[in-house]
């Protein structure tokens, strides 16, 4: 009876320590970077923080392309950095993307395809005259017809 109480007590202490260590693994942090609608926050150095899809995380993901400062609880799990956002502030009002490029401006007039983009321009190909083309073994196809 005493042995089973000892085993149960040891088991409960082990569970409590495991729970406390997982809670202690999450640490408060501040991250500055570009928010994306894919629930990611990417820093200038290229580190990717996955955002928890709760109320604040969804708000932050809605700021797609904006530079933000996010405060929250960081948990590192299996090489992934998961950020539960507690608060955030927008640092730049203009969208900016990691590679520094803005989205392509589309012309306002002209035909659009079904996807909303203008048709791609096909390059103009100049046709070579038959006399300028190269033929295998130097033979002209007109000579082949006469044979």
TORDREN-966371 format. One record per residue (C-alpha): residue number from 0; residue in three letters; x, y, z. Coordinates in nm, 3 decimals. Each point is the difference from the previous one (the first is absolute). Example, Ala and Ser with C-alpha at 12.3 -4.5 7.8 and 13.67 -1.06 7.14 Angstrom:
BEGIN
<r 0,"Ala",<1.230,-0.450,0.780>>
<r 1,"Ser",<0.137,0.344,-0.066>>
# end
This chain:
BEGIN
<r 0,"Unk",<0.000,0.000,0.000>>
<r 1,"Unk",<0.281,0.239,0.090>>
<r 2,"Unk",<0.181,-0.094,-0.321>>
<r 3,"Unk",<-0.299,0.086,-0.217>>
<r 4,"Unk",<-0.046,0.338,0.173>>
<r 5,"Unk",<0.366,0.073,-0.061>>
<r 6,"Unk",<-0.038,-0.095,-0.369>>
<r 7,"Unk",<-0.312,0.217,-0.041>>
<r 8,"Unk",<0.171,0.294,0.176>>
<r 9,"Unk",<0.308,-0.033,-0.220>>
<r 10,"Unk",<-0.220,-0.017,-0.309>>
<r 11,"Unk",<-0.192,0.315,0.098>>
<r 12,"Unk",<0.323,0.189,0.071>>
<r 13,"Unk",<0.139,-0.105,-0.341>>
<r 14,"Unk",<-0.315,0.125,-0.174>>
<r 15,"Unk",<0.014,0.331,0.189>>
<r 16,"Unk",<0.367,0.048,-0.094>>
<r 17,"Unk",<-0.071,-0.077,-0.366>>
<r 18,"Unk",<-0.287,0.251,-0.003>>
<r 19,"Unk",<0.210,0.270,0.166>>
<r 20,"Unk",<0.295,-0.058,-0.234>>
<r 21,"Unk",<-0.223,0.041,-0.308>>
<r 22,"Unk",<-0.143,0.321,0.145>>
<r 23,"Unk",<0.349,0.120,0.085>>
<r 24,"Unk",<0.116,-0.077,-0.355>>
<r 25,"Unk",<-0.228,0.274,-0.132>>
<r 26,"Unk",<0.167,0.336,0.049>>
<r 27,"Unk",<-0.113,0.357,-0.052>>
<r 28,"Unk",<0.158,0.163,-0.305>>
<r 29,"Unk",<-0.030,0.287,-0.247>>
<r 30,"Unk",<0.037,-0.064,-0.373>>
<r 31,"Unk",<0.029,0.263,-0.275>>
<r 32,"Unk",<-0.068,-0.105,-0.357>>
<r 33,"Unk",<-0.246,-0.024,-0.285>>
<r 34,"Unk",<-0.336,-0.164,0.066>>
<r 35,"Unk",<-0.145,-0.235,-0.260>>
<r 36,"Unk",<-0.353,-0.129,-0.052>>
<r 37,"Unk",<0.141,-0.352,0.032>>
<r 38,"Unk",<0.029,0.052,0.379>>
<r 39,"Unk",<0.373,0.065,-0.022>>
<r 40,"Unk",<0.216,0.285,0.123>>
<r 41,"Unk",<0.337,0.025,-0.179>>
<r 42,"Unk",<0.284,0.205,0.150>>
<r 43,"Unk",<0.258,0.196,-0.199>>
<r 44,"Unk",<0.250,-0.279,0.066>>
<r 45,"Unk",<-0.241,-0.254,-0.154>>
<r 46,"Unk",<-0.117,-0.174,0.318>>
<r 47,"Unk",<-0.356,-0.128,-0.038>>
<r 48,"Unk",<-0.239,0.010,0.295>>
<r 49,"Unk",<-0.328,-0.190,-0.034>>
<r 50,"Unk",<-0.294,0.186,0.151>>
<r 51,"Unk",<-0.255,-0.176,0.219>>
<r 52,"Unk",<-0.338,0.030,-0.175>>
<r 53,"Unk",<-0.183,0.164,0.290>>
<r 54,"Unk",<-0.164,0.345,0.001>>
<r 55,"Unk",<0.322,0.207,0.012>>
<r 56,"Unk",<0.185,-0.233,-0.237>>
<r 57,"Unk",<-0.281,0.028,-0.256>>
<r 58,"Unk",<-0.001,0.379,0.031>>
<r 59,"Unk",<0.376,0.006,-0.060>>
<r 60,"Unk",<-0.025,-0.238,-0.298>>
<r 61,"Unk",<-0.258,0.239,-0.146>>
<r 62,"Unk",<0.272,0.268,-0.024>>
<r 63,"Unk",<0.156,-0.185,-0.295>>
<r 64,"Unk",<0.319,0.170,-0.119>>
<r 65,"Unk",<0.020,0.256,0.282>>
<r 66,"Unk",<0.303,0.042,0.226>>
<r 67,"Unk",<-0.105,-0.061,0.361>>
<r 68,"Unk",<0.129,-0.043,0.353>>
<r 69,"Unk",<-0.162,-0.295,0.178>>
<r 70,"Unk",<0.021,-0.082,0.370>>
<r 71,"Unk",<-0.092,-0.347,0.115>>
<r 72,"Unk",<0.090,-0.338,0.138>>
<r 73,"Unk",<0.254,-0.194,-0.204>>
<r 74,"Unk",<0.014,-0.377,0.003>>
<r 75,"Unk",<0.267,-0.190,-0.193>>
<r 76,"Unk",<-0.119,-0.344,-0.101>>
<r 77,"Unk",<0.179,-0.233,-0.240>>
<r 78,"Unk",<0.201,0.285,-0.153>>
<r 79,"Unk",<-0.314,0.210,-0.058>>
<r 80,"Unk",<-0.048,0.334,0.174>>
<r 81,"Unk",<-0.364,0.044,0.097>>
<r 82,"Unk",<-0.111,0.343,0.120>>
<r 83,"Unk",<-0.322,0.060,0.192>>
<r 84,"Unk",<-0.059,0.371,-0.058>>
<r 85,"Unk",<-0.103,0.199,0.306>>
<r 86,"Unk",<0.030,0.346,-0.158>>
<r 87,"Unk",<0.136,0.159,-0.315>>
<r 88,"Unk",<0.057,0.336,-0.165>>
<r 89,"Unk",<0.032,0.097,-0.366>>
<r 90,"Unk",<0.337,0.161,-0.079>>
<r 91,"Unk",<-0.059,0.082,-0.370>>
<r 92,"Unk",<-0.336,0.064,-0.164>>
<r 93,"Unk",<0.114,-0.093,-0.353>>
<r 94,"Unk",<0.013,-0.372,-0.085>>
<r 95,"Unk",<0.351,-0.134,-0.039>>
<r 96,"Unk",<0.107,-0.349,-0.088>>
<r 97,"Unk",<0.311,-0.190,0.108>>
<r 98,"Unk",<0.173,0.028,-0.337>>
<r 99,"Unk",<-0.063,0.376,-0.004>>
<r 100,"Unk",<-0.229,-0.020,-0.303>>
<r 101,"Unk",<-0.349,0.137,-0.006>>
<r 102,"Unk",<-0.285,-0.171,-0.177>>
<r 103,"Unk",<-0.013,0.069,-0.374>>
<r 104,"Unk",<-0.216,0.296,-0.097>>
<r 105,"Unk",<-0.251,-0.098,-0.267>>
<r 106,"Unk",<-0.103,0.236,-0.280>>
<r 107,"Unk",<-0.346,0.147,0.050>>
<r 108,"Unk",<-0.106,-0.020,-0.363>>
<r 109,"Unk",<0.025,-0.279,-0.252>>
<r 110,"Unk",<-0.134,-0.356,-0.021>>
<r 111,"Unk",<0.024,-0.230,0.300>>
<r 112,"Unk",<0.002,-0.377,0.009>>
<r 113,"Unk",<-0.235,-0.207,0.220>>
<r 114,"Unk",<0.251,0.015,0.287>>
<r 115,"Unk",<-0.005,0.382,-0.005>>
<r 116,"Unk",<0.346,0.040,-0.152>>
<r 117,"Unk",<0.081,0.143,-0.345>>
<r 118,"Unk",<0.084,-0.252,-0.272>>
<r 119,"Unk",<0.368,-0.082,-0.037>>
<r 120,"Unk",<0.165,0.157,-0.300>>
<r 121,"Unk",<0.143,-0.248,-0.244>>
<r 122,"Unk",<0.343,0.091,-0.134>>
<r 123,"Unk",<0.007,0.101,-0.366>>
<r 124,"Unk",<0.179,-0.269,-0.196>>
<r 125,"Unk",<0.151,0.093,-0.334>>
<r 126,"Unk",<-0.021,-0.278,-0.250>>
<r 127,"Unk",<0.319,-0.081,-0.185>>
<r 128,"Unk",<-0.017,-0.041,-0.372>>
<r 129,"Unk",<0.052,-0.351,-0.129>>
<r 130,"Unk",<0.334,0.095,-0.148>>
<r 131,"Unk",<0.133,0.109,0.341>>
<r 132,"Unk",<-0.096,-0.318,0.184>>
<r 133,"Unk",<0.254,-0.272,0.054>>
<r 134,"Unk",<-0.079,-0.345,-0.134>>
<r 135,"Unk",<0.151,-0.331,0.102>>
<r 136,"Unk",<0.303,-0.096,-0.203>>
<r 137,"Unk",<-0.022,0.329,-0.188>>
<r 138,"Unk",<-0.287,-0.117,-0.223>>
<r 139,"Unk",<-0.277,0.231,-0.108>>
<r 140,"Unk",<-0.348,-0.163,0.023>>
<r 141,"Unk",<-0.087,0.136,-0.345>>
<r 142,"Unk",<0.288,-0.202,-0.148>>
<r 143,"Unk",<-0.136,-0.312,0.169>>
<r 144,"Unk",<-0.334,0.040,-0.180>>
<r 145,"Unk",<0.166,0.008,-0.341>>
<r 146,"Unk",<0.171,-0.335,0.046>>
# end
